[in-house]
Amino acid sequence: MSDYSYLDVKGRIFDIQRYSIHDGIGIRTIVFLKGCALRCRWCCNPESQSYDIETMMVNGRPRTYGEDITVREVMQTVRRDMPYYSRSDGGLTLSGGESLLQPEFAEALLHAGRDLGVNTAMESMGFADFSTIERILPYLDTYLMDIKHMDPMKHKEWCGRENTRMVENAMKIARSGMTKLIIRVPVIPGFNDTEEEIAAIARYADSLPGVDEIDLLPYHNFGQGKYEGLGRPYPMGDAKSPTTEHMMRLKAAAERGTDLYCQIGG
């Protein structure tokens, strides 16, 4: 990608969230890219799944989700937020959807962030050829990578695709040594919320060179109203969030026999 043109690369987003304290260190500006290859039953951003521009009912009124925007335009927001980064070591985070489905746009956004001198992060499940991931690693400080389950068939049942590519990419990213890799696990009732399942993911995370942190993200149903707004049934039904006590047991299971630091939330 030539330096003179990358600011004019255009992609499709559905939101820019400012002043976030999640998805990376410090205060973050999170750019949410449209499009996802998975259909996880618990997805809290169903408006991210399709690359198409969609209309969703919000508080009884139609709202459009999906906007084509250049890197240059996104960086205008990032520049406004830079004073907050300097005070908190924050920066720019890409989320989705799956950012790797718009690889040129994702690379250009991270390139622009790096050129501004801000910390860069990406929340992603690594669903892409590794050659695509290699393009963005030089511009990425932290890769927040979801590993949802170690069983490929259960992963396919709940997420629409099996997980072999993602698990292999996690190892390749770790071995590259080009970015800090943090493994994140959404804890989902009925899917992966047993101590045995979390321990299996933790053992794999512990085998990744340089990885020392795993984050457990408790399930919530905050996205349920979005499904209703899109005219779609909510796949998780009346599933409940895990209790604090249960999350602490899972945290202990993740840390048992590993050298990982386990955080609840992230």
N, C-alpha and C positions, 0 to 999 in steps of 0.2 A: 504494500500500500504506500503510495507516494505521499511525502509530507505535505505537498501543496494541496492535496485533494481530500485528505481524510476528514477534515471538518465539514465537508459537504456531503458526506455519506448520509443517506437517509434510511431510517428504520421505522418500525411501527411499535408504539408504546400504548399502554392504557392508563398509566399514572406516573407521576413523579411525587414522591413523598419526601417532604423536607423535615428536618429537625428530628429524625428518627434516632433512637438509641439502641436499635436492634440491627442485626445483620452486619456486624463489623464493630470495630472499636470506636468509641467516641460518638459524636453527633454525625449522622450520615444523611446524605441525599440519596434516596433509593429510586432508581429508574426501573420501572416494571415493563419488560418487553412482552409483546403479544406472541402467542403461539406456544404449544406444548405437545410433546409426543406421547405423554402419558395421560391417563384419566384416573388418577388416584381417587378413590371413593371419598376421601376426607378433604379434598382440595378446598381451601378457603378462598381461592380466587378463580371461580369458574369462568369469569370474564376473560381470564388469561389464556384459556385452553385453545380456543380457535384463533387463527391469525386474522380472521375476518373482523371487520368493524361491526359491532353489535349494538343493539339497543336494549337496555335493561331498565325495568321500572324501579325507581328509587323513591320511596315515600309517596307513591302514587303518581309520580311523574316520570316520563321517559328520559333516559340519559344515555348518551352515546359513549361507548367504550372502544377506543381505538383511534390513534392519531398518528399520521405520518409526519416525522419531524427529523431535522438534520442534527448531526452531532454539534454543530455550531450553536444551534438553538438550545440544546440541552445544557451546553456549557455556560450559557448566560445565567441559568439558575445556579449551577455549581459555583460560578464566580461570586454570586451574591451570598452564597453560604460559606465561603471560604473563611471568614472571620471566626465562625463557630468551629471549624475544623482545627484551626491553630490553637484554640483553647482546650481542645479535648482529644487531639490526635485523630479526629474523625476524617471523613472523606466521602468518596463516591462508591456506591454499591449497585451492581446490576442484579436484578431479580426477574421474576416472571410469574408464570410460564417458564420456559427454558431458553435462556439467553443464547445458547449455542445453536439454536435453530435460525438465528440471524447473525451468523458468524462475522460478516464484514462489519456490520453495525456495532456488534459487541466489541470487536477488536478496536474499531475507531473510537468508541466511547472511552475505553480503557487507555488507549494511546493518548487521547486528549487529556484525560485526568492525570496521567503520569507527566505529561508535558507541563501541566499547571502545578506540579509538585504536590498533589494531594494523594493521600492514601487511597488505594483502590481495592475493592473486594467484589466477589461474585458469588451469589447463592445459586447453586446449580446441582443437578443430579448427574452431570457428566454424560448425557445421552448424545454422543456424537463420535465420529471417527477421531482417534487421538491426533491425527494430523490437524484437525480443526482446533482442538484444545491447544496444541503447540503454538498456534498463531497468537493466542491471547496471553500465554504464560509470561512473556517478557514484560507485559504491562500490568501484571496482577500481583498485588502484595499478599492477598489472602483469598484462598479458595475455600468457601463454605460448602462442602459437598454432602449431599444427602445419600446415605445408605439406609434403605428402609427395611431390608430383610436379607438374609443370606440364602433363603430357599428360592430358586428361580421360578418355580411353579406357583408358589404362594404369591410371590411378587407379581406374576402375570395375572393371577386371579383378581387381585385387589387393585392393580395399577394399569392393567391393560397390556403390559409388556414384561418379559422376564428381564433379569437384572445383570446378565453376564457382562455386557459391554461396560456398564457403569462400574462394576466391581473391578474389572481389569483396568479401566482407566484410572481408578483411584490409586492402584499400585504404580502405574506409569507416571502419574503426576507426582506421587511421593518420591519415586526414584529419580525424577528429573531434578529435584532440589531447587526448582526455580521459584517456588512460592510457598508460603505457609499454608499447610493443608489442615483443616479442621473438619472432622466428621460429625455430621448432624443426623439425628434420628428422630423423626416424628413418631411419638408413642401413641399408637392407635388401638383402641379397644377391639379385641377379637382378631387383630392382625399380627401385632408384634409386641404385645404388652406383658409377656411373661418374662421371668428372670432368665430362663434358658435362651429365649430369642434375643434379648438384649445382650446377654453375655457372649453369644456367638458373634454378633456384630462387633462388640468391643474387642474380642480376640483378634478379629480381622483388622480392625483399626490399629491395634497395638503392633501388628506385624508390618505396618506401613512405615518405611523409613522416615524418621523425622516427625512423625505424628505423635503428639503428646496430649491431645485434647479431644474429647467427645462430648457433644451437647445433646441432651435429651429434651425434646420439645413436646410438652403435653398436648394431647388432642383438645381442641375446642370446637364449638359449633358456630363460631362467629360468622361464618360464610353462609349459613343456612338461608338467610333472607335473600342473598344474591341468587341462589338457585330459583327461589320463588319469583324473583324479578325477571329471570330469564325464561320463566315458564317451564322449568325442569324440576323433577323430583329430587329431593335431597338424599343421596345414596346412603348416608350414615344413620338415617332414621332418628331414633331418640337416644342414640349412644351418649353416654355420660363421660365427662372429663375424668381422667384418673385422679384419685385423691393424692394429697401431699404425702401421706404415709406410703402409698403404693409407689410413687415416684422416688421416694427415698430408698425403697427396697431395690428398685431398678438401678438407681445410682450405685448402690453398694454392689450389685451384681456386675455392673460395668467395670468397676474399679478392682473387683476381686481377681487376683491373679494377673493383673495387667499393671503397666506403669503409667496409665492414662489418668489425667485429671478429668473428672466428669462434672459438667455443669448442667443444671436444670434450667432450661431456657437459653436464649442466646440471640 
